[in-house]
Amino acid sequence: MKKIIFIVITIVCLISIYSSISSIYSLWQKRDILKTEKARLLKEQMENKNIKNQLQNASSPFYIEETARNKLFMSKKGENVALMEIGKSQTKAEKINSLPNWQKWWELFF
């Protein structure tokens, strides 16, 4: 009888130890998940703050005027806009088209 009680108590203790160890391991994993999600949340909050700042800057009249001048080539009344093309290099096709026909034939065969 004492042996059966000892075996039952041992089995119950082993089951409770296993349950405790698995609970501790599960909590440890959840703690790691929580840390990574907190870091991701901070990153998203910083990105959200930057986007709000960009939105605030984009809605200012100075930014709108600067964008209209630089990207859309608009000007105020009385101002003149000068567009300049800088450093346009000829492509190979343009160079070939500028050659006389006899040179094109020469390059084709030789």
N, C-alpha and C positions, 0 to 999 in steps of 0.2 A: 504494500500500500504506500509506504514512504517513497519507494522508487517511482511509482506512477505520479505522485504529487510532485516530486523533484523534476521529473521529465516534463510535466505540464508547466510548471513554473519556469523551467529553462526555455521551453518553446515560447511561452508568452514573453519572456524577457528578450529573446532573440528577435521576435516579431516587432516588439516596441523599439528595440535598438535599430533595426533595419528601417522602420518607419521614421524614426528621428533623423537618421542619416540621410534618407532620401528627401525629407523636408528641408534639412539644412542645405543640401546640394541644390534643391529647387530654388530656395530663397537666394542663394549665392548667384545663380544664373540670372534671376530676376533683378538683382542689384546691378549686375553688369549691364543688363538691358536698360535699366533706368538711367545709368550713367551715360550711355551712348545717346539715349533719347534726349536727355537734358542738354548734352553738347549740341545735338542737332537743333533743339529748340532755340538755344542761344544764337546759333548761326543763322537760323531763319529770322529771328528777331532783329539781328543786325542788318540782314538783307532788307527786311521790311522797313527799317529806319532809313537806310540809304535810298530806297525807292521813294519813300515819302519826301525826303529831302530833294531828290531829283524832280519830283512832281511839283514841289513848292517852287523850286528854281525855274522850272519850265513854264509855270503860270505867271511869272513876273514879266512885266512889260519890257524890261531890259533884255531878257533872254529871247523873247518873241521878236524884238527888233533886230537883235544880233543874228538870229537864225534867218530871218527874212533877208538880211543884207548878205550874209555869207553863203547860204545854201540856195536861196531862191533868186539871188542877184537882183533884189528889189532895192529901191532907193527912195529917199524922201523927195518931195517936190523941190526942184531947183538943183538937185544933185545929178551928176553924170556918172554912169557906171562904165568902167573900162575893163573889157575882158581881154586877157592875154593868153596865148597858147605858148607854153614854154617847152622847148626841147623836144619837138616832135621828130622822131627818127623814122626813116623810111624802112618799111619791111622789105623782105626779099622779093615779094610779089610786085611791090611798087617799083623796085629797082629794075626788075626784069621788064616791066611794062614801059619803062622809060628808055630802054635800049632800042636801037634801030632794028628793023626786021632781019637784016643780014647777020647781025651779031646773035640774035636769038636762034637762027638756024645753025649758026656755027657752034654755039654752045650745046644745041640739041644733039648734033652728030659727033662733035669732037669734045 
